[in-house]
Amino acid sequence: MRKTGIFLLMVLLTAGIYATDGKFETIKIKTSSQCGECKEIIEEALAFEKGVKTAELDVETKIVTVTYKKSKTSPEKIRKAISKVGYDADEVVADPKAYSKLDACCKKPDDPDAEPHK
């Protein structure tokens, strides 16, 4: 048990050093997400985005926190990737074609096609 604890501590310290070595940055992006399904869609899209290390969407605040490698991608590319799956990302508006394919529960509340979760 003690060896496992020491190992986990070493992993966490190494990860902390790696994340602060100047190669990675973290940004927060306001999205138009509505539910857990939106969370899955956005996080999955970002998982396949080159240079993205982690992406975590808080459904309550609709903010996705993204850690990315500066040499591989940019905040603009990350916002564009979110837009391409049908969601607003800060000032970048959702791609209309992708937005139209979202389930009714994922649509913006002011959209007449939106449906609340049951």
Legacy VTK file of the C-alpha trace (Angstrom):
# vtk DataFile Version 3.0
C-alpha trace
ASCII
DATASET POLYDATA
POINTS 118 float
0.000 0.000 0.000
2.818 2.401 0.865
4.579 1.715 -2.455
1.373 2.514 -4.333
1.031 5.825 -2.489
4.629 6.781 -3.222
4.202 5.824 -6.869
1.040 7.933 -7.194
2.770 10.882 -5.545
5.672 10.613 -7.998
3.291 10.458 -10.954
1.396 13.532 -9.758
4.577 15.515 -9.147
5.925 14.553 -12.558
2.641 15.536 -14.209
2.707 18.869 -12.381
6.236 19.617 -13.558
5.391 18.540 -17.105
2.284 20.734 -17.224
4.184 23.816 -16.105
7.204 23.479 -18.378
5.956 26.191 -20.745
4.848 23.842 -23.508
1.220 23.718 -22.391
-1.384 26.385 -21.751
-4.857 26.186 -20.271
-7.822 28.192 -21.498
-11.473 28.432 -20.489
-14.078 28.725 -23.225
-17.754 29.573 -22.721
-19.932 27.203 -24.765
-23.623 26.884 -25.578
-23.795 23.369 -24.081
-26.977 22.327 -22.290
-26.559 18.823 -20.865
-24.419 15.767 -20.263
-24.766 14.696 -23.880
-23.293 18.046 -24.948
-20.419 17.439 -22.538
-19.663 14.083 -24.183
-19.814 15.548 -27.700
-17.533 18.496 -26.945
-15.016 16.521 -24.895
-14.842 13.785 -27.546
-14.336 16.324 -30.336
-11.505 17.954 -28.410
-9.928 14.590 -27.585
-9.316 14.160 -31.315
-8.021 17.709 -31.787
-4.270 17.716 -32.396
-2.377 19.221 -29.460
-5.190 19.014 -26.901
-4.024 17.294 -23.736
-7.217 17.528 -21.645
-10.720 18.953 -21.989
-13.267 19.088 -19.188
-16.692 20.709 -19.607
-18.572 21.929 -16.537
-22.244 21.525 -17.513
-23.424 23.961 -14.815
-21.266 26.871 -16.001
-21.056 25.733 -19.658
-17.310 26.385 -19.535
-14.833 23.950 -21.033
-11.317 24.005 -19.605
-8.755 22.921 -22.178
-5.064 22.224 -21.690
-3.209 22.205 -24.985
0.283 22.159 -26.444
1.092 25.644 -27.756
3.213 24.344 -30.612
0.433 22.097 -31.950
-2.767 24.152 -31.705
-4.212 27.504 -30.664
-7.276 28.857 -28.854
-8.747 29.809 -32.249
-8.430 26.231 -33.552
-9.960 24.846 -30.349
-12.935 27.232 -30.608
-13.354 26.253 -34.262
-13.381 22.538 -33.307
-16.178 23.198 -30.794
-18.103 25.170 -33.419
-17.773 22.319 -35.929
-19.722 19.984 -33.618
-22.590 22.472 -33.248
-21.795 24.654 -30.236
-20.892 28.296 -29.719
-17.365 28.792 -28.344
-16.900 32.269 -26.905
-17.429 34.605 -29.882
-17.270 31.792 -32.467
-20.806 30.861 -33.498
-21.834 27.235 -33.892
-21.645 25.769 -37.374
-25.303 25.892 -38.574
-25.198 22.480 -40.258
-23.732 20.779 -37.184
-26.126 22.641 -34.865
-29.142 21.449 -36.876
-28.064 17.830 -36.278
-27.953 18.165 -32.473
-30.634 16.446 -30.408
-33.440 18.734 -29.235
-32.112 18.666 -25.655
-28.793 20.099 -26.870
-30.305 23.083 -28.662
-30.148 26.582 -27.202
-33.074 27.403 -24.883
-34.339 30.177 -27.178
-34.513 27.762 -30.134
-38.135 26.718 -30.904
-36.877 23.155 -31.553
-35.298 22.880 -28.083
-36.756 20.417 -25.609
-35.993 20.269 -21.905
-34.660 17.082 -20.349
-37.293 14.844 -18.846
LINES 1 119
118 0 1 2 3 4 5 6 7 8 9 10 11 12 13 14 15 16 17 18 19 20 21 22 23 24 25 26 27 28 29 30 31 32 33 34 35 36 37 38 39 40 41 42 43 44 45 46 47 48 49 50 51 52 53 54 55 56 57 58 59 60 61 62 63 64 65 66 67 68 69 70 71 72 73 74 75 76 77 78 79 80 81 82 83 84 85 86 87 88 89 90 91 92 93 94 95 96 97 98 99 100 101 102 103 104 105 106 107 108 109 110 111 112 113 114 115 116 117
